[in-house]
Amino acid sequence: MPTVVITGASRGLGLEFARRFAADGWRVHAAVRDPAKAKDLQSLKGDVAVHPVDVTSDLQVREFADGLDGAPVDLLINNAGITGPR
């Protein structure tokens, strides 16, 4: 089974990517800042694992990667972003 990692998966494009890949039978690792607030993501059908990851934290990103225990990742969709002053 192919595996995808999607950051920023709690809403918008990230959530839709997670939905579509899960529906197509992929193993989905969905990274979000606050899993408790990601109700739509939590309700997806399929092989979806939701991980608490703030991509601005090197430590959290490293812990997430270590938690995959060397499992191969076929696709990374780095969708997470932050906003700041314009």
C-alpha atoms as one frame of an Amber mdcrd trajectory, in Angstrom:
protein
   0.000   0.000   0.000   1.448   3.406  -0.925   1.941   5.975   1.828   1.492
   9.746   1.746   2.403  12.355   4.363   0.295  15.510   4.230   1.068  18.556
   6.368  -1.657  21.118   7.009  -4.300  18.419   6.605  -6.990  19.799   8.922
  -8.849  21.849   6.306  -8.867  23.146   2.750  -6.556  21.525   0.226  -4.767
  19.414   2.829  -8.029  17.876   4.014  -9.149  17.213   0.448  -5.811  15.578
  -0.398  -6.212  13.353   2.675  -9.784  12.469   1.708  -8.880  11.543  -1.872
  -5.748   9.550  -1.070  -7.552   7.624   1.694 -10.429   6.864  -0.687  -7.908
   5.542  -3.216  -6.499   3.099  -0.645  -3.367   4.966   0.406  -2.000   4.992
   3.948  -2.327   8.646   4.999  -0.218  10.311   7.691  -1.972  13.637   8.278
   0.004  16.241  10.213  -1.956  19.010  11.946  -1.233  21.480  14.757  -4.245
  20.470  16.858  -5.832  17.068  16.140  -8.704  17.800  18.562  -9.874  20.599
  16.258  -9.561  18.489  13.088 -13.013  16.863  13.319 -13.485  16.516   9.546
 -10.086  14.867   9.227 -10.789  12.547  12.168 -13.983  11.355  10.464 -12.354
  10.272   7.196 -12.762   6.655   6.169  -9.690   4.625   5.349  -6.188   4.190
   6.711  -5.671   7.685   8.124  -3.349   8.456  11.041  -3.579  11.970  12.477
  -0.405  13.356  14.040   0.080  16.518  16.142   2.828  18.437  14.333   3.548
  22.150  14.253   5.828  22.439  11.223   7.451  25.571  12.677   8.927  23.386
  15.444  12.041  21.469  14.408  11.590  19.235  17.448   7.997  18.272  16.560
   8.922  17.588  12.930  11.836  15.398  14.052   9.624  13.513  16.538   7.019
  12.945  13.839   9.625  11.601  11.413  11.127   9.364  14.103   7.624   8.074
  14.890   7.304   6.717  11.356   9.991   4.173  12.359  11.676   4.177   8.959
   8.484   3.251   7.104   8.771   4.290   3.465   6.907   7.391   2.332   5.934
   7.444  -1.331   4.701  11.026  -1.470   5.074  14.164   0.675   2.551  16.962
   0.278   3.953  19.847   2.307   0.797  21.935   2.441   1.193  23.596   5.862
   1.694  27.311   5.942   1.621  30.242   8.273   0.460  33.795   7.839   2.174
  36.860   9.083   2.227  40.583   8.521   1.770  41.681   4.934
